């Protein structure tokens, strides 16, 4: 079964992967693994996202590839974006992180207190 068949089979419903085998090595891992968010998209949306990445995010290039207008590309990007959770790339430091930085002398006590006050 390839990824397109799996995507068609699941029809956008959440699924869990319970076994993963590394190709060529025979090593298999069993457990409960959530697939990446992009795997939950339909095949057409996965192809669209891949094309968007390959075109370096150029909407003009996407218009050319798919033969549709700027508003159509933007609407599809917005629809796909609504299906994805965004990862916080700059999360607030935990209390342990702040204490560790204080212990290493990277920040002062006042800076540590200020950061700890923001994490509440």
NORKA-V454109 format. One record per residue. N is the residue number from 0. RES is the residue in three letters. SS is DSSP state (H for helix, E for strand, - for the rest). PHI is phi in radians with two decimals (none if undefined). NEAR is the number of other C-alpha atoms within 8 Angstrom. Layout:
# NORKA-V454109
n res ss phi near
N RES SS PHI NEAR
N RES SS PHI NEAR
This chain:
# NORKA-V454109
n res ss phi near
0 UNK - none 4
1 UNK - -1.76 5
2 UNK H -1.10 6
3 UNK H -1.20 7
4 UNK H -1.14 8
5 UNK H -1.10 9
6 UNK H -1.11 14
7 UNK H -1.13 9
8 UNK H -1.13 6
9 UNK H -1.39 9
10 UNK - 0.83 7
11 UNK - 1.40 8
12 UNK - -1.37 6
13 UNK - -1.07 6
14 UNK - -2.51 7
15 UNK E -2.17 8
16 UNK E -1.60 10
17 UNK E -1.92 8
18 UNK E -2.58 9
19 UNK E -2.23 8
20 UNK E -2.05 8
21 UNK - -1.36 8
22 UNK - -1.03 6
23 UNK - 1.51 4
24 UNK - -1.91 5
25 UNK - 1.37 7
26 UNK - -1.36 7
27 UNK E -2.20 8
28 UNK E -2.13 7
29 UNK E -1.99 7
30 UNK E 2.91 7
31 UNK E -2.14 8
32 UNK E -2.09 7
33 UNK E -1.43 7
34 UNK - -1.26 9
35 UNK - -1.07 6
36 UNK H -0.98 8
37 UNK H -1.10 7
38 UNK H -1.21 9
39 UNK H -1.41 11
40 UNK - -1.27 12
41 UNK - -1.15 11
42 UNK H -0.97 9
43 UNK H -1.07 6
44 UNK H -1.23 9
45 UNK H -1.12 11
46 UNK H -1.11 8
47 UNK H -1.07 8
48 UNK H -1.11 8
49 UNK H -1.07 8
50 UNK H -1.13 9
51 UNK H -1.11 12
52 UNK H -1.17 8
53 UNK H -1.12 7
54 UNK - -1.56 9
55 UNK - 1.02 6
56 UNK - 1.30 7
57 UNK - -1.43 8
58 UNK H -1.17 10
59 UNK H -1.06 7
60 UNK H -1.18 8
61 UNK H -1.13 13
62 UNK H -1.03 12
63 UNK H -1.17 8
64 UNK H -1.09 6
65 UNK H -1.67 6
66 UNK - 1.14 7
67 UNK - -2.27 8
68 UNK - -1.46 7
69 UNK H -0.91 9
70 UNK H -1.05 6
71 UNK H -1.19 8
72 UNK H -1.11 12
73 UNK H -1.07 9
74 UNK H -1.10 8
75 UNK H -1.19 8
76 UNK H -1.05 8
77 UNK H -1.11 8
78 UNK H -1.11 8
79 UNK H -1.16 10
80 UNK H -1.04 8
81 UNK H -1.14 7
82 UNK - -1.51 7
83 UNK - -1.94 8
84 UNK - -1.46 7
85 UNK - -1.68 4
86 UNK - -1.47 4
87 UNK - -1.30 5
88 UNK - -1.48 4
89 UNK - -2.41 4
90 UNK - -1.19 5
91 UNK - -1.12 5
92 UNK - -1.17 8
93 UNK - -1.40 8
94 UNK H -1.01 8
95 UNK H -1.13 6
96 UNK H -1.09 8
97 UNK H -1.12 12
98 UNK H -1.11 9
99 UNK H -1.07 8
100 UNK H -1.13 10
101 UNK H -1.12 12
102 UNK H -1.06 7
103 UNK - -1.40 6
104 UNK - 1.41 7
105 UNK - -1.36 7
106 UNK - -2.39 8
107 UNK - -1.48 8
108 UNK H -1.05 7
109 UNK H -1.08 6
110 UNK H -1.14 8
111 UNK H -1.10 12
112 UNK H -1.09 8
113 UNK H -1.11 8
114 UNK H -1.12 10
115 UNK H -1.13 11
116 UNK H -1.17 7
117 UNK H -1.34 6
118 UNK - -1.44 9
119 UNK - -1.46 4
